[in-house]
Amino acid sequence: RTVPVSHRAGKELPVNLLADLLRYEISRQGYVECMTLGLCSRDENFSFMNKADDGSAVSLLNPKSVDFQVVRTSLLPGVLKTLVENMAQKVSGDGIRLFEVSDVVLRDPITAE
């Protein structure tokens, strides 16, 4: 009888190792990592990105605010929002150089209700 392969504590998953390597290499080029929230408004996720709401976003049933209606489907809205908030700061040299390596969530059309 064989024991099935499973992920156990103590070993890093390959996707996490890849994310850490990306962070390391990008930050060595002078970029600063920003860590944005995983929740955003429907407008930030679709309208502001000039993207049609195709039902791919996971919506919260009872959001506490209009700013936190859906789980992000792209990293771009959060990075752009961070960029806008930091534009007023005096930046010397090359300007603001941001990046983000994180998760996004897309609704599975097969299991979606």
N, C-alpha and C positions, 0 to 999 in steps of 0.2 A: 504494500500500500504506500503511495507517495503523497506527500503533503503538497498542496497547490502553492504556487508562487504567490507571494503577497508583499506589499510594501510595509516595512516595519520601521519603527523608530530607530534612529541612528544612522540612516543613510539618506543623503540628499537626493531628491528626485531630479532626473535629467533636465526637466524644464526649468527648475530653480537654478541649477548650475549654469545653464545657458543664460538666464536672466542676469545672474551675478557677473558672468563674463562680459556681457553686453554693457552693464553698468560700469564696470571697471574700465573697459576700453574707451567708451564714450566720455567718461569723466576725465580720462587722461588727455583728451583732446581739448580740454578747457571748458566743457559744458557742465552745467549744474543741474543735478536731478531735482525735479519737483515731484511732489507726491500729492496728487489731487484726490478729491473725494470720489468714491465709486457711484454716488447718487447725484443726479442732476435734474434740471427741469426739462420738460418735454421740448420747450423752445430751444434751450441750449443744445440739446441732442439732435434736433431736426431743423427747425426753422432758421436758426442762426447759421447753420452749416449749409443752408440752401439745399436741404435733403428732404425728400418726401417721407412722411411717417408711414412706413411699410409694415408696421406691426411687429418688427423684429426686436423691439425693446421690451424688457420685462418691467411691467408697471407695478407700483406699490398700490395695494388696495386702500390703505389709509395713510397717505403721506402727511407728515407733520407740517409741511410747508410746500408751496409751489416750487421751491428751489430743489426739492428732493422727491420728484415724482417717478422717475424711472432710473434703472440701473444703466450706466453708460454703455453705449455700443461702439464708442470710439474714444481714443485718448485726446484727440485734437481739441474738443471744446474746453476741457479742463486746462490744458496747456495754454490755450489762447486767453482764457480768463485770467490765469496767473500772469501772463505777459502783460495784459491790460492793466492789472492791479499794480504791477511793478514799473510801468513806464515812467512814472513821475520821479523815480529815484535817479540820482545822478550816477551815470555809468560811464566809466572811462574805457578807452580801448575799443574792443570789438563789439561792445554793446552787450545785450542780454543774450546768453546762450543757454537755452533750456532743453531738457529732454525728459521723457518719462518712459519707464519700462514697467508695465503693470498689466492687470487683467481687464478684459471687457467681457460683457455678457450678452449673448444673443439667444433669443427665444428659439427653442427647437420646434419647428413647424409640425412635427409628428406628434409630440406630446402636449403641445399648447392647447389650451382650452378656448 
